[in-house]
Every structure is written in C-alpha cells, then in structure tokens.
Amino acid sequence: MEKNKKVTDYDMQQLIGQVLRIGVLSSGIVAIIGGIWYLFQSGSGIPDYTVFNGEPAGYTSLPGIIKGLKAGSAKEIIQLGVVILIATPILRIVFSLFSFILEKDKLYVVISSIVLLIILFSMFAGLKV
C-alpha cells in the first residue's frame, strides 16, 4: 500500500458531490421532521389570513433559532432545515477552494475566494451588532 497517496481531482469532485447530496437530504429531513412536529403542535388551528402578522426576530436569527430548538419549537426546526440548505452551497465553495489549493490552481483559488467573500459579506453585512 502506498503511503503518499495523493487526493485526485476525481476524489475531490466526488467529495464535493457527496457534500451537496448530504446537505440537501439532511435539510429536507430536518424540515420534514419540523413540519410533522408542527402539525402535532398546532395543526388543528385555523389560520387568520385577514391580518398580516410578521415573524418575530426569533425565526430570523441564528441565536433565535437555536433558542427555539432548545425549547422544542417546530418552527425553529423547520428554520434549521432552511439554514442547512443555505449552508450547503457555501460549504461546497469552501471544499472547492481547498480542492483548488491542493491542485495549486491559483486562478481558481482567487475566483473561489472572491465568490466566498462576496457571499459571506452579503450574509453578514446586514447584521446589526
């Protein structure tokens, strides 16, 4: 058996594909579990569509989602599925960046870094400190 087995481009592409599959499947499973739990918690109520009620901050921030998860809230479980789904392509970019670093492909390292920085900036720039 060879000690210095190099990770090939094909292996990295397979890993990136697995990351995407696992991310999408896990987010779907979490959202379905949250949806089933939501039906058990409050599925018998009739919604009032005559008045618009916006979502409170607990559903739109990561700390609020984590707090709701600790309380066992179904809406936060569904939101966690959405967060996992949003994080999946970002994780793909990170894995692609490492793949390009291993390949020593400077152009694609720069491009992937720029794409990752744009996504992270757009996500975190609107947060209030």
PAFI-165697 format. One record per residue (C-alpha): residue number from 1; residue in one letter; x, y, z. Coordinates in steps of 0.25 Angstrom, whole numbers. Each point is the difference from the previous one (the first is absolute). Layout:
<pts>
+------+------+-------+-------+-------+
! resi ! resn !    c1 !    c2 !    c3 !
+------+------+-------+-------+-------+
!  NUM !    A !     X !     Y !     Z !
...
+------+------+-------+-------+-------+
</pts>
This chain:
<pts>
+------+------+-------+-------+-------+
! resi ! resn !    c1 !    c2 !    c3 !
+------+------+-------+-------+-------+
!    1 !    M !     0 !     0 !     0 !
!    2 !    E !     5 !    14 !    -4 !
!    3 !    K !     3 !     9 !    12 !
!    4 !    N !    -1 !    13 !    -8 !
!    5 !    K !   -13 !    -2 !    -7 !
!    6 !    K !    -4 !    14 !    -6 !
!    7 !    V !   -14 !     4 !    -1 !
!    8 !    T !    -4 !     1 !   -14 !
!    9 !    D !    -9 !    10 !    -7 !
!   10 !    Y !   -11 !   -11 !    -2 !
!   11 !    D !     1 !    -3 !    15 !
!   12 !    M !    -3 !    14 !     4 !
!   13 !    Q !   -11 !     1 !   -10 !
!   14 !    Q !    -6 !   -12 !     6 !
!   15 !    L !     1 !     6 !    14 !
!   16 !    I !    -6 !    13 !    -5 !
!   17 !    G !   -12 !    -7 !    -6 !
!   18 !    Q !    -2 !    -8 !    13 !
!   19 !    V !     0 !    13 !     8 !
!   20 !    L !   -11 !     5 !    -9 !
!   21 !    R !    -8 !   -12 !     1 !
!   22 !    I !     2 !    -2 !    15 !
!   23 !    G !    -4 !    15 !     2 !
!   24 !    V !   -12 !     0 !    -8 !
!   25 !    L !    -5 !   -13 !     5 !
!   26 !    S !     3 !     4 !    15 !
!   27 !    S !    -7 !    13 !    -2 !
!   28 !    G !   -12 !    -7 !    -6 !
!   29 !    I !    -1 !   -10 !    11 !
!   30 !    V !     1 !    11 !    11 !
!   31 !    A !   -10 !     8 !    -7 !
!   32 !    I !   -10 !   -12 !    -1 !
!   33 !    I !     2 !    -3 !    15 !
!   34 !    G !    -3 !    14 !     3 !
!   35 !    G !   -12 !     0 !    -8 !
!   36 !    I !    -5 !   -13 !     6 !
!   37 !    W !     3 !     6 !    14 !
!   38 !    Y !    -7 !    13 !    -4 !
!   39 !    L !   -13 !    -8 !    -4 !
!   40 !    F !     0 !    -7 !    13 !
!   41 !    Q !     2 !    13 !     8 !
!   42 !    S !    -9 !     9 !    -7 !
!   43 !    G !    -6 !    -6 !   -12 !
!   44 !    S !   -15 !     0 !     4 !
!   45 !    G !     0 !    16 !     0 !
!   46 !    I !    -7 !     8 !   -11 !
!   47 !    P !     9 !    11 !    -5 !
!   48 !    D !    -5 !    14 !     0 !
!   49 !    Y !     4 !     6 !   -14 !
!   50 !    T !    -7 !    13 !     2 !
!   51 !    V !    11 !     6 !     9 !
!   52 !    F !    15 !    -1 !    -4 !
!   53 !    N !     9 !    -4 !    11 !
!   54 !    G !    15 !     1 !    -3 !
!   55 !    E !     9 !   -10 !     6 !
!   56 !    P !     7 !     4 !    13 !
!   57 !    A !    15 !     1 !     1 !
!   58 !    G !     2 !   -14 !     5 !
!   59 !    Y !    -3 !    -6 !   -13 !
!   60 !    T !     9 !     9 !    -8 !
!   61 !    S !    13 !    -1 !     8 !
!   62 !    L !     9 !   -12 !     3 !
!   63 !    P !     0 !     3 !    15 !
!   64 !    G !   -15 !     0 !     0 !
!   65 !    I !    -1 !   -13 !    -8 !
!   66 !    I !    10 !    -7 !    10 !
!   67 !    K !    -8 !     6 !    12 !
!   68 !    G !   -13 !    -6 !    -7 !
!   69 !    L !     7 !   -13 !    -2 !
!   70 !    K !     3 !    -1 !    15 !
!   71 !    A !   -15 !     2 !     3 !
!   72 !    G !    -4 !   -10 !   -11 !
!   73 !    S !    -7 !     9 !    -9 !
!   74 !    A !    -5 !    -5 !   -13 !
!   75 !    K !     2 !    13 !    -8 !
!   76 !    E !    15 !     0 !     4 !
!   77 !    I !     2 !   -14 !    -4 !
!   78 !    I !    -5 !     4 !   -14 !
!   79 !    Q !     8 !    12 !     0 !
!   80 !    L !    12 !    -8 !     4 !
!   81 !    G !    -3 !    -8 !   -13 !
!   82 !    V !     1 !    13 !    -8 !
!   83 !    V !    13 !     4 !     7 !
!   84 !    I !     6 !   -14 !    -4 !
!   85 !    L !    -5 !     2 !   -14 !
!   86 !    I !     6 !    14 !    -1 !
!   87 !    A !    13 !    -5 !     6 !
!   88 !    T !     2 !   -11 !   -10 !
!   89 !    P !     5 !     7 !   -12 !
!   90 !    I !     9 !     9 !     8 !
!   91 !    L !     6 !   -13 !     6 !
!   92 !    R !     2 !    -4 !   -15 !
!   93 !    I !     7 !    12 !    -3 !
!   94 !    V !     9 !    -2 !    12 !
!   95 !    F !     3 !   -14 !    -5 !
!   96 !    S !     3 !     5 !   -14 !
!   97 !    L !     9 !    10 !     5 !
!   98 !    F !     8 !   -11 !     8 !
!   99 !    S !     0 !    -8 !   -13 !
!  100 !    F !     6 !    11 !    -8 !
!  101 !    I !    10 !     3 !    11 !
!  102 !    L !     4 !   -15 !    -1 !
!  103 !    E !     1 !     1 !   -15 !
!  104 !    K !     8 !    12 !     1 !
!  105 !    D !    -9 !     7 !   -10 !
!  106 !    K !     2 !    15 !     4 !
!  107 !    L !   -11 !     6 !    -9 !
!  108 !    Y !   -11 !    -9 !     5 !
!  109 !    V !     5 !     2 !    15 !
!  110 !    V !    -1 !    15 !    -3 !
!  111 !    I !   -14 !    -1 !    -6 !
!  112 !    S !    -5 !   -10 !    11 !
!  113 !    S !     5 !    10 !    10 !
!  114 !    I !    -7 !    12 !    -6 !
!  115 !    V !   -13 !    -8 !    -1 !
!  116 !    L !     1 !    -5 !    14 !
!  117 !    L !     3 !    14 !     5 !
!  118 !    I !   -12 !     6 !    -7 !
!  119 !    I !    -9 !   -10 !     5 !
!  120 !    L !     5 !     2 !    15 !
!  121 !    F !     0 !    15 !    -1 !
!  122 !    S !   -14 !     0 !    -6 !
!  123 !    M !    -5 !    -9 !    11 !
!  124 !    F !     7 !     7 !    12 !
!  125 !    A !     0 !    14 !    -5 !
!  126 !    G !   -15 !     3 !     4 !
!  127 !    L !     2 !    -5 !    14 !
!  128 !    K !    -2 !    10 !    11 !
!  129 !    V !    11 !    -1 !    11 !
+------+------+-------+-------+-------+
</pts>
